[in-house]
Amino acid sequence: MLSKSCLQMLTEKDEYGLSQKLLTKHISPLYQHFISNYKLGLKGIQKQKLFYDNHLMSLTSIGFFITIADKLYENSVYYFFSEEEILEELYKYLNNPLDYHLEGFILIGRFDIADSILLGIEGEHVNEIWSLNGDLGHERPEIQMISEDIFSFFRLCKEVIIEMSLKMRDINTSQLYRNWGEDFWRVREERD
């Protein structure tokens, strides 16, 4: 059993590689490859930004679209947990399991709209990516398989413009432009 003080040690100072041993024991090599090769955490997903009303806002998101029970399900990836957050989730899985833990899953990230991203870590669901429904009012199962693994999941994703955000501000995509050397978009005023 992993104690909370051990978890703090793993995330603060890891001289002996204990966090890697814990990940190696419970996380499949495929997801470990993802963890070690891609930036995780809140700043891991790069989105296009728009400078509007003297501040930067998200212009794009990473959306995915699949059909569940003959209905289109779409959502946007908010972020994938950092290695420290995955270790915290493993602590919960090993010591205070919730319903989805008992089914062999851990949380690995969040979607923009109420749902969470699950990874199968044992049994027949190893490597699979599932969605945990955060809004049980919808007519969807509590958990639903999305893809066979993390890399198949990203094949379902694409960068999309957040149309609703533009419509709320009466901005057309034809008004967007970038200045040389800037890493964000601006809004060109429409001429009469």
N, C-alpha and C positions, 0 to 999 in steps of 0.2 A: 504494500500500500504506500502511495506517495503522500508524504505529509505536506502541509501548507508551507512550513519553513523550508522544506527541501525545494519546493517549487520556487520560492523567493530566491534561494541560492542559485537555482538553475537559471533564472532570468537575470540575476544581478552579476554573478561571477561564476564562470563555468570552467574552472581550471582543468577539471578531469573529463570534460566532454560528456557529462551526464545527460545534458539535454539532448545531445545527438543520440545517445544510447536509448533514451526514452522514445524519441521519434523513430529510430530504427526499429525498435521493438513493436511499436503500434501503428506506424504509418507505412503504407506500401512504398516500395522503391520508386514507383511512377510518380506519386505525389511528392516524395522527397526530392525527386529531380526537379519538379516544378518549384518547390520551396527554395532550392539552392540556385536556381537559374533566373528567377524573376523577382522583381521588386514587389514586396507585399506591404500591407498596412494601408493607412488612409491616403498616402501619397503614391501608392503603387500604380493606380490606373490614371494615365494621363488623358485629360479631357481638354478639348479646345475651349478657350475662354473668350468672352466678349466683354469689351470695355463699354459700359453703358451707364449713364447717370453717375459718372465719376467713381465707379467701382467695377471690379472684375466679377463676372458671373459665369457659370457653366453654360457653354453653347452646345456642347455635345455630351452624349453619354454612351456607354457600351451596352447596347440593347441586345436581347436575344428573343427569338420568336419560335415557339414550338406549338404543336397541336396536342392537347390533352382532352381526351373524351370528346373528340370531334369539335372542340372549341379552341380558338387561338389563344394561347397564353403568351403574353409578352411582359418583360420586365427589364430593368436596367441593373447592371452590376454596380453596387456602391463601392465595395472594396473586399479584398481577401485578407483574412487575419494574418498578422505578423507571426513570426515563429513564437514569440512570447505568448501571444494570444492563443495559439494552437496548444502550447504547453498548458496554459490555464484551462483550456477546454478538455485536454487529456486528464488533468487533475479532477475535473468534475466527472468525467466519464468513469474514472477509476474509483472515486470516493463517494460521490453524490449523484448517481446516475438519474437522468430525467428519462421520460418515455422514449425519445428518439435514441438515447444512449443504449437503452435496453434492446433496441432493434439493430445495434451495431453501427451507429452513426455518430459523428461529432460535427459541430458547427465549424465551418472554415471561412465563412464570410457572410456578407449581407447584400441583399438586393435593395434598390431604392424604395420600393413600396412594400413595407411590412414583412416581406418574406426573408427567410434566411437560406444560406447555402450549406448543404450537408455533404459530407464525404463518408462513404461506407468504408469502415476499417476492419470489419470482420465478417465471417460467414459468406454467403453467396453474393453480397453486395460490395465486396472489396473493390475499391477504386471508383465506384459509381458516384455520380453527382446527382443529388436530389434537392428538391425545394421543400422547405418547411413552411407551410401556409401560416402566415402571421395574422390573417384576417379570416377567421373561421366562418364569417358570415357569407363568404363566397361559396358557390357550389363547386368546390374543389376538394379533393382529399387533403387530409392534414399533411401528409408527405407524398411527394410524387417524383418519380425518376425523371431526370432530365437528359442525362447522357451516360455513356459507359465509363468515361473517365474525364479528367480535367482538360485534356487536350481536345477531345471530341466536343466538350462543352464550348471551348473557344471557337470551334468551327461553326457553331450556331450563332455566334455573336458578330455584331458589326457596329461600327461607330455611327451613331445617328444624331441628327440635329434635334434638339429639344423644341419641337414646334410650338407646344403650348406656351412655353416661356416667351417666345417671340410674338405670338399672337396677342398675349396679354399686354404687350408693350407696343402693339401696332407696328411691328417690324417685319418687313419682307426679306427673304433671303437675298434678293437682288440688291438690297441696300448694304450688304455686308462687304467689307474690304479689309485688307491688311496693308500696313506700311512696311516698307523694306526694313528688315532687322527687328521687327516686333514679333513677339510670339503670341499675340492675341488679335482678335478681330475688332473692328470698329463699325459704327453705323453711319452710313452716308445719308445726309438729310435729303429727302426727296424735294426736287425742284418743281415748282408749279408750272 
